[in-house]
Amino acid sequence: MAQPFPAVPWGDYRPTGYEGEVVPFRVTAFREGHDRIGVQLRLFSPSGDESLHRLAPLEDGFDRWQTQVALLEQGVWRFRFESFGDDFATWHHAASVKIAAGVDAALMRELGALLFERAGAEKGRPAAERKALAVAAASLRDADLDDDGALTVVDDPSLAAYFRQRPVMSLVTLGADLELLVERERAGVGAWYEFFPRSEGARRLKDGTIKSGTFRTAARRLPAVAQMGFDVVYLPPIHPIGTLNRKGPNNTLDAGPGDPGSPWAIGSAAGGHDAVHPDLGTLADFRAFVRAARGEGLEIALDLALQAAPDHPWVAEHPEWFTTLPDGSIAYAENPPKKYQDIYPVNFDNDPVGIRAEVLRVVRHWISQGVRIFRVDNPHTKPLQFWEWLIRTVTDETPDVVFLAEAFTRPAPMQSLAAAGFQQSYTYFTWRNTKAELEEFLTGLSHSTDAFLRPNLFVNTPDILTEYLQFGGRPAYRIRAAIAATAAPTYGVYAGYELYENVARPGSEENIDNEKYEYKLRDWAGAIERGDSLAPYLAKLNAIRSAHPALRQLRNLSVHWSDDDAILVYVKHLDAALSPDGRNDTVIVVVNTDPHSVRQTMVHLDTRVWGVEPGTPYEVEDLVTGARWTWAEHNYVMLDAFTEPVHILHVKESR
């Protein structure tokens, strides 16, 4: 046996899953000669329950075997593949061929009778099976039974079922003992909404200045977020903001007295990473905000940005934690051509022991305030082994903690961070917009890196406003939200997306008047009243996600086909045996990826994916509009980007 899966392709890392996830278990297994083999999975749950699962051969001719199991318990699962000579399958194949051809028929019948007797003598086999096997053995030895009658015994499906459930084995080979870490469901499933608490409830005073919102005023936004169906509210850093080198509007260097500065420029005389900005309130106010969110069914995700403003207490107390330039100054952060004069990056090589202790203290502090999710800023600029240590240390203490990696970097470091322990990761989704790009991208997420990297498909961020959104108009916003919400079980939206905020700072891929550097006063209710808000559509998408367990899985996506180079087609299917409600759930998503056009084409579906034979009609319901059609494997569609650019179709079960 070789190539066991799930596995991480490099390093000594455990593959991961989440509660309720359907995990494929695969292995390559073969033997010499023509005798048949069987493969089974021996699985041990975290609580010690043992179960056996028979693998079936994949129809690819490469000796690969697979089964799927829904893992419903959090913790470390152990598993082992076991291969064996399948004596019944070997005999069945030979007997079917030889008896039909009149070759060695008597020998095949006697070998079958001996096999049935052997199986019937095994301990633990039910009495009804033992009796049926004895009858079958006697039939094969009955001289009055002709060969056609013997073939009826050979091909008896009930006998085959007995041997599938309790195979007669020889030459058993045991694979290595392996582990799979299953984390809580929120580690793999959720709809995120990002907002700046200082903007929620902010108001303009008579003198033209803006008074910051607080945790108390921001809490008033929580019911609306919950009504849209989101699960997680992500807050940018809530700590005191540095005054030295503070940035002004649009990342300028001339901040005025009323400019709040970037929340990522953490630290001032008011405190550092363990404090809250005085404008937002107190730690008690923050805890009240967390409780209010919990009351709405929301979790709070807090930004963890390991960097410091020039006036952060760390700079005075631990100057060795930073990089000193030849002129004696401390190096500020850069991501050319961007410069962050208001931020000093931490140099983890200078005092790794001291820095580790301080970061662990900070994380434990926020856990004690009720935080269980951390969105980590730029983790790829810190040592990989640091993250491996921190995440393992924290989750050993508090298994429910989830870390999201904001690592827009090369594939190798992004994937290494996931393998080292990050439960979720930002991805390149925002820059994958054409049909061809999305087909390759989504297939990779669901079938190449699925054993260790769980994507969070954010449609936008304060730093990312792609050309697709800038110039695609309102259709682009519907298209991207629909793909993100249906293609992966976790996705995210940054506030303002529902207002179609699409004006960029000239020459950049970020919003003009970026909220990172100033307050944003938004009229959420007025936009809904005017019909100028995407919020109802986001609520519809999240309701669809909640109602369809197939959309809460990552690994079940299959790409299908269309005759148009802008029409993307994919299917999410969950078999009834693996579904929480015991019913098949199949969702077909058809997307016009061109936000400027009306497209008409044929889509082509491999209906065998959800158990429908080609040529068989079935009913589908559009979960957005309620329209119903009868479909087959080839179907005509028309998608108008300016009205409904996406079909989200549920395959109705035949009665």
N, C-alpha and C positions, 0 to 999 in steps of 0.2 A: 504494500500500500504506500502511496505517496501523495503529495500535494493536498494535505488536509485543509479544509476551509470550514468555518471562518478562521482566518489567520492574518496577521500583519506581515507584509512581504519582506520586511527588514527589521532588524533589532529584536531585542528580547522583550517585546510588548504583547500584552493581551489584546485580542479582538474584543469589541464591545457591542452591546445592544441595549435596548431599553424595554421596560416592562410593557408587555403586549406586542412586542415586535415579532413578526414572523421571520425567523432566521433560516436561511438555507444552509444545510450541512452537506458538504461535498468531499469526495475523496476519489483518487484514481486507484483502481484495484484490478488485478488480472492474475492469471496463472498460465502455466505452460499447457499445451495440448488443447483438446476440444471440450474437456469437462467444464460444466457450468459452475459458477461461484455465486455466492450471496454475500451481501454486505449489510451490516446493521450498526446502528449508533446506540451506544450505551451512555445514557445521560443521567447525571446526578444533580439535583437541584440544590440550591444553597441550604435548604432545610434537611437535605439528606435523602429525599425521595429518589428512587432509581426507576428508570423507564427504558424500554427498548423500542427502537424505531427502525423498521426495515427500509433500506435505501432501494431506489429503482434506478436502472441504468438510464443515463441520458442518451437520447437518440442522436449522438454525434459521431459514433464510431471510435471514440477515443478512450474507452474503458473508464469513463467517469460515471460516478454514482451520486445520487442526491436524494435527500428528504428535506422536508420543511417542518419546523416546530415553532409553535407560538410559545414564547417564554414569558411566563406570567408572574415571576418572582424576582425581586431585586436581590442582587448579591452575586457571588462568584459561582458559576456553574462549572462542573467538570464533565468532560466528555471523552469518549474513546471510540474509534472505529474498529470494528471486528469483521474480518473477512473469513470465509469458510468455503470448503467444497460443498456445493448444494446437491446432495445426492438425489433428491427427488427431481430437480430440474434437469440434471444430467440424464437420469433414467427416462424422464418424460420425453425429452427431445429424441433420444435414441429409439425409444419404443414407438413414438408417433411415426417416425420415418421408416423403421425396419418392418414393423407389423403391417403397415400399409403396403410396403413393397414385397411382403412375403419372405423377408430375409430374417433368419434367426427369431422367428415369431415366438416359438416355444421358449427359447432362452429369455427373451424380453419379458414374457409373461411370468416366468418363474422369478426373475430378478425383481420384478415389481411386487410379487407376492412376498418375497423375503423382505423387501423394503417396508412394506405395509406392516408386516409382523414386527419388524424392528421398531418402527415408529410406535406401534400400539403398546409395546412393552416399556416405553419410556415413562418414568415417574412424572406425575403432574399433568399428564394428558387426560382430559375429561373422559368420563365413561362413554358418553355418546360418540366421541371420536374413535375411541378404541373399538367400539362395536362396529362402526362404519368401516374402519380399516380392516377388521377381521373379515367382514362380509366381502369387501373388495378383493382381499387376498384369495378368499375361497372362489370367487367368481373367476379370477384369472387362471386358477388351477382346474376349473370345471372343464372337463373334456368335451362336454356338450356345447360349450360356448365357442362360437366361431370367432375368427379374427376380427370381423366387423363389430361383434359384441365386445370383444376385448378392447378395441379402440374406444368404445363408449366409456369403459371403465378408466382407460388411460386419460381421457379428456374430461372426466367428471370435474366440474368446477368446484364442487364442495370439497373434494379430496385435495385439489390444488390449494384451496383456502386453508385447510388444516396445515399443510406443509409450509405455507407462507407465514402463518401465525406461529408455528412451532417447527422450524426447519430441522431436518435431520442433517447434522453437520459432520464433516470430517476435515482434517488438516486445518484446524482453526488457527488463524493468525491475529494477534492482538496489536493494535496500533499504540502509539504513545498516549499517555494521559495528558490532556490539554485543558486549558481554562478559557472561559468566556465571562467577561464582566457585564452583568446586566444592571443598568442604572434606572433611576425612576423615570416614569413616562415623560416628564417635562424635559428631561435631558435630550429627548428625541422628537417630541411633539409639542407644538405651541405656535401661537400667533402673537408676535411682538409688536408693541407700539412705543415709539420713542418720543418723549417730549422733554422740553426744558422747563423745570418747575418755576424758574424765575420769570418765564413769559406767561405762565398761566395765572391770570389775576393781576398781571401788571397793568398799570394805568398811567395815562399821561396827565401830568399836573398842569395847573394854569400857566406856570412859567415855561412850559414846553418840555421839561424834563420828565423822565419816566420813573415811576416808583416800582420797584421790583415786586413780583409776585412772591408768595411764601408757600411753605408746605400746606398751610391751611387753605389758601386760595387754590393751590394746585389740586388739592383733594376734591374740589368741586368739579374738576374735569374727569375724574375717575368714572362716575356713572356713565358718561357718554362713551368712554373708551370700552367699558364693559358691554354697553348696548351694541357696540359694533362687533362684539364677539371676540375681542382680543383676550389673551390669557396672561400676558406679561407686559408690564410697563417698565421700559428701560429709561433710566435717568442718566444723563451725562454727569460728570463729577459735580458733587454738591458741596465741595469743600471751599474754604476761603481762597480767593483769587489774588495772585500777586499784583503788586502795584508797580514794581520796577519793570520797565520795558513793556508795560501793558499794551496790548494791541487795541487799536481803534476799529471803527467800522471797516468792513471789507479787508481786514488783515493789514491795516495801515499802521504806521509807527507813531502816530500823533493822537493818542487817546486823550479825550477831554475828561473833565471832572465827572461827567455823568455817564461815561462809557463803562460798562460792567466788566469788560475783558473776557478772555476765553476761559471757560471752566477747566480746560486742560492745563492751564498755567496755575498749578496747584500750590497753595501755601502763601501765607503772609504772617504778619504779626498776630493775626487772629487765630492762627493754628495751621496744622497740616492735614495729612491724610486721615486722621482720626477725628477731625472736627467738621462742623457744617458751617456754611457761609452765614454770617450773622443776618444778612438780608432775608435768608430763607426761614430762619427761626432757630430753634434749639434742637438738641438731640431728642428731647421729649416730644417736640413737634414732629420730628422725623418718625419716631416710633408710632405716633398717632397716625401719620400718613400711611405707614406700612399696614397698620390695623385697618384703616379705612379701605385700602386696596384689597386686603384680604376679605373684608366684608362684601366687596363687589365681585369676588371670585378671581381677583387678580393677584399676581405675584410681582414683587419689585425686583428688578435687576439693576444693580449699581455698577457704575463704571470703576474699573481698577486701572488707573494710569500711573505707572511707576516712573514718575518724573517730578521735577520740582521747579517752581518759579524761583527767580533769583533771591526773593526774600522769604522763601520757605525756611522753617526752623532747621531742617536738615542741613542747609547750606552753611549755617553758622556753627551747628553742632558737629557736623560730620563732613567737612569739606573734602575729605579723602574719598567720599562716595562719588565724586564727579571727576571729570577729566580736566586737568589744568594744562593750558596752552603755554608755549615758551615765554610769552609775555606776562605770565602770571594770572591771566584771566581764566574764567571757566568757560569751556566750550558750550555753546547753546545748540539746540536741536536743529537739524536740517534734513530735508527730503527734497534735494534739488529738483526744480528751481525754488521750491518753497523754503523759507527760512522762518524759524520760530525763536526769535530773540527773547521771547518771554518764557522760555522753557529750557531747563538744564536736564539733559538725559543722565540717568544714573549709570555709573560705570561699575558693573557687577564684578569686574576682575580685581578691583582695588581692595575691597573688604567683603568677600563673599559671606563670611560667617555673620558679620554684623548686619549686612543688608538682608540676609535671609531671616534673621531673627526679627528685624523690624517689620518686614513685609508680612510675616506670619502673624505678628502681633496686630497689625492693621486689619488683616482679613478676619481674624478671630473677633476683633472689636465689632466689625459690621455684622458678622454672624450673630453676635449677642444682641444686636439691635433688630434682628428679625430678617436679615437679608440671607437668601439662599441661592441667589444667582448673581454672578459677576461677569460683566462684559469687559474683557481685558484689551486695553489699548496697545496696539503695536507689539504683540508678544514676540514677533520674529526678530526684534531688535535686542532681545535679552537671551541669555544662555538657555539652550534647550534643557539641559540637566537641571537648571533651576526650576523650570516649570514642572518637570517630572517629579522633583522632590516636593514642591509646594502643593501640587494637586493631590499627590498621593497622601501627604501628611494631613491635609485638610479633609479629604474625603474619608480617610480612615477614622477621623474624629467625628465627622458629620457627613454621612454618606449621601445626604440629599443635596449637597452643594453642587451647582452646575457652573462650569466656566465656558464662556464663549470667546473664541479667539478672533480678534479683529486683525487678521493677518492677510492683507492684500499684498502678497509676495509671490515668489516663484513656487511652482508646484512642490518641489522637494521640501523646503522648509514649512510650507503650509501643511503638507501631509505629515511631516515629522511631528509637528506640534499636536496634531490630532492623535497620532499614535502614542505620544508621550502622555496623553491624559485629557486634553481638552475635549469636553463632551460635544461641543458644537464649533462650527467655524463659518466665518464669512467666506464667500466664494467669488468667482469671477462672473457671477450671474448677471450683474448690471451691464457687463460688456458683451454679453452673448444675446444677440437680438434677431439674427436671421434664422430661417428654418434650419439651414444646414448647421449653423453654430449651435443651436439649441438641441438638435438631435444628438450631436456628438457629446455635448456638455451633459445633458440629462442622463444619457446612457452611462457615461463615466461615473456620475455621482451614484447611480442606483446599482451599478454592477461591477465597477472597478475598485472603488475606494470605500465601498459600503461596509466593510468589516471594521472600520476604525474611524472614518471621517463622516460626521453627520452635518450636513449643510444647513445653514440658516440663510434662506434666500431673501435678503433685504432688497427691496425694490429701489430704495434711495437712502441716502444718509446726509447729514449736514455738509459733508465734503464731496458727495457724489451726485451730480445732476448730469446724466449722460446726454449726449446729442440726441439720442432716441427720444428722450423725454422733452428736451428743449424744443425740438422741431416736430414731434409727432402729434402734438395737440392732445385733446382729451382722449381720443381713441388709444393713444399710446399708454395712458395711465390705466385704462381698463385692461388692456392686453397684458401689460406687465404684472398687474396685480393678480389676474386670473391664472397666469402661468405659475407665478410664485406660490399661490395658495393651493394649487392642485398638484404640482409636480413634486413637491417635497413636503414632508409632514411639519416642517418648521419654516416660517418665513417672517419677515418684518417690514414695517412701514415707519418712516420718520414723519412726524407731524408736519402738516402742510401739503402732504401728498394728496389728501382728499380735497384740497382746495386748488389742485392743479398748478401749484407754484412751479413755474417752468422758466423763469427769466434768470439767465446765468450772468455772473460777473464776466465782462468781456474777456475772451481768450482763455476761459477756464471751464472746468466741469463742476462748478459749484454754484449754488444760488447767489445772486447778488444780494447785498444786505444780509449776509450770512448770519444766522442766529448764533453762531459761535461767538460773535463779537458784539452783539446788540440784542435788545429785547425784540420780540415779535408780538404785535398786538393783532390777534386774529378774531374774526367774527364767525365762530363756528355755527351758531344757531341761525344767524342771518343767511349764511351760505346754503344751509339746508332749506330754509323757507323759500329762497329764490330758486331752488333747484340747481345750485351751482356747486354742489358738494358730491364727492364720490363716496361719502360715508354710507349711504344706503347700499351701494354696490359692495363695499367692503363687508358690511354686515351680512349681505346675502352670501358672499363667498365663505365667510366664517361659519355661517349656519350650515352650508353644504358640507364643509369640512367636519363639523360636529356630527352630522347625520350619517356620514359615509365612512366606515372604518377603513375602506380601501385607501382613502386619502391620508390616513394617519400612518401609512407604511411608506418606507423609502425604497425597498428593494424590489417592489412589484411593478415597476414601470416598464412598459414595452412600447417601443416606437413603431408606428405603422406608416402607411404611405398615402400620398396624394399625388395627383398629376400636376399640381401647381407648386412652383418653387417658393411660394410664400405661405402655403397652408401646412401647418405643423399638426401632426396627429399622434397622440399617445394614449395609452390605456393603463388604468390602475385597476387591477383585479385582486380580490381576496376570496379565496375558496371558503365555502360554508364550513368545512371541517376546522378551519383556522380562524373563523370570524367570531367575535364576541357574542353576536346574536344568533349564531348558527345558520346564517343565510349567506348565499353568495352575494357579493357586492362588486359590481363592475361599473366603472365610470370611464367614459370615452370623452377625451378633450380634443376639440378641433379648433385651431386658432389661426386667424388671419394675422400674420406677423407684420404685415405692411399697414401701418396706421393711416395711409393716404388713399386707400383703394377699396373697391368692391370686388370680391373674388368669387368666381364660380368654377367648380372643378368636381372631379370624382375622387372620393377617398376609398381606400382599399384596406380592409381589416382582416387579420387572421383571427377569425372568430373562435378557433380552437383554443385560444388563450383562455377563454372563459367557458369552454365546454360546449360550444355550439358548432355543429358540423357545418362546413361550407355549403351554401345553398339554402340553409334553413332560415326562414324569416324570424325576426324577434322585434319586440317593441322597445323604443327608447323614449325617454322623457327629458326635455331640456330643463335642467334644474334652475336655470335663470329665468326663462320666460314661461315655462309650463307647457310649451308646445310638445306634441307627441307625434311620432312617425313610426312606420314599419320599415325596418332596415334589414339588410343582409350583409354579405361581405363586400359588396361594391355599392356605393351610395353617392348621390349627387348632393352637393352643399353649395349654398351661396352665403357668404359672410360679408356683411357691409360694415366696414370699420367705423362708420359714422353712426351706426345704430347698435348692432350687437356683433362685435367682432369675434366672439368666442361662443362655441357650443360646449356646454358641460352636460353630457348626456348620461343618464342612468339607464342601464339595461334592465328592463322589467323582467322579473322571473315569470316564466310560463306556469300556469296553474294546471 
